[in-house]
């Protein structure tokens, strides 16, 4: 983003009515200015260089090139912070997650944007988030190859469970990490991904089709085994003694629900030295306290490095709290793949 305070926004949406309403909504903040509106990705691609845009809002369903393909093209050609605005939510939101994996920073359900109430707290918070995302480093990940880690680098370290926390840039990073694990990877992998309401099911559907391990939405009381369990929106995910999952409503206001700190701390409490914590790209400090808890319990602690992080907030905080391994995202899956299964405690 440029040094001046004004955030230059480009809108790509095929509805002139919606684009006009969104422009008015955004420009209620004097620091936000819509500098161009395009009705399709081809027009956007032609005009984007001249706009000096700090951020693009992108619809998914567009005439011609859709928003997923458009996001991929922009990130390969002219990396720019992108926020996906979509009517897709719930189980059908996998295309939105594909756009996030292609490099979009965030996804917002159009129905959650109060265009008719620009002064609502949620509206003010959304405009503030747009400003934060506009200052984020846009990046894309190279395609990863699914293969087991080299046998020559096998480790004698054993573990019983892996917990992963991620936020901004997380879907792509998660795919990169999980793609390196073989279908026979024996440790359960529990995931907290901060994502806007309505898109968690799409994340699960998309990941399940992209990686070798089965990916499921976490269910209360489910006993873990081989595979990946993703925390649903609006509930904390914990691991209980014996390997059962617990979903708990957020009784107190918290910055994040689900929370990586809640998940990772529960791994430390139940699995001690068998716990493995991984903190990936994201804003804020969620996961830092959980990292410290896992380290104190004798478990393995990993944080993504700055160079491969879209936002080096959560991983930096985890590193400051004692993450033992600071790795590029491409190496984290290999490090996990070299772990061997240990007998569970309790």
VENGIUR-V189195 format. One record per pair of residues at least 4 apart in sequence whose C-alpha atoms are under 6 Angstrom apart, sorted by the first residue. I is the first residue (numbers start at 1). J is the second residue. Records with the same first field share a line. If there is no record, write none. Layout:
BEGIN
I: J, J
END
This chain:
BEGIN
1: 54, 135
6: 31, 32
7: 31, 32
8: 33, 34, 53, 54
9: 33, 34, 35, 53, 55, 56
10: 34, 35, 36, 37, 56
11: 37, 56, 57
12: 37, 38, 39, 58
13: 39, 59
14: 39
18: 22
25: 115, 118
27: 32, 33
38: 44
40: 62
41: 65, 70
44: 48
54: 134
55: 81, 82, 134
56: 82
57: 82, 83, 84
58: 84, 85
59: 67, 84, 85, 86
60: 66, 67, 86
61: 66
62: 66
67: 71
68: 99
72: 102
73: 77
74: 78, 79
75: 79
79: 138
80: 138
81: 138
82: 104, 105
83: 104, 105, 106, 107
84: 107
85: 107, 108, 109, 110
86: 109, 110
87: 109, 110
88: 93
89: 93, 198, 199
90: 198, 199, 201
91: 201, 202
93: 199, 202
94: 202, 206
97: 203
99: 104
100: 104
101: 171, 172
103: 140
105: 168, 169
118: 123
137: 310
146: 179, 180
147: 180
148: 182
149: 334
154: 338
155: 338
157: 339
158: 339, 340, 341, 342
159: 274, 341, 342
160: 187, 274, 341, 342, 344
161: 187, 188, 275
162: 189, 276, 277
163: 189, 190, 191, 277
164: 191, 278, 279
165: 191, 192, 193, 260, 279
166: 170, 193, 280, 281, 282
167: 193, 194, 282
168: 282
169: 281, 310
170: 174, 281
175: 179
177: 332, 333
179: 211
180: 333
181: 337
183: 212, 213
186: 226
187: 226
188: 225, 226, 227
189: 228
190: 228, 229, 230
191: 230
192: 231, 260
202: 206
204: 208
208: 214, 215
213: 227
214: 227
215: 228
216: 229
217: 229, 230
218: 229, 230, 231
220: 245, 246, 247
221: 244, 245, 246
222: 244, 245
223: 243, 244
224: 243
231: 237
234: 257
235: 247, 248, 249, 250, 257, 258
236: 247, 248, 257, 258
237: 246, 247, 263
238: 245, 246, 263, 266
239: 244, 245, 266
240: 244
241: 270
260: 264, 286, 287
261: 265, 286, 287, 289, 290
264: 290
265: 290, 293
267: 271, 275
268: 272, 275, 293, 294, 297
271: 275, 345
272: 297
273: 297, 298, 299
274: 299
275: 299
276: 299, 300, 301
277: 301
278: 302, 303
279: 303, 315
280: 304, 315
281: 309, 310, 311, 312
282: 311, 313, 314
283: 311, 313, 314
284: 313, 314
285: 314, 317
286: 314
287: 291
288: 317, 318, 321
291: 318
292: 321
294: 299
295: 299
301: 323, 324
302: 323, 325, 326
303: 315, 326
304: 315, 326, 327, 328, 329
305: 326, 327, 328
306: 312
308: 328
312: 316
318: 323
319: 323
END
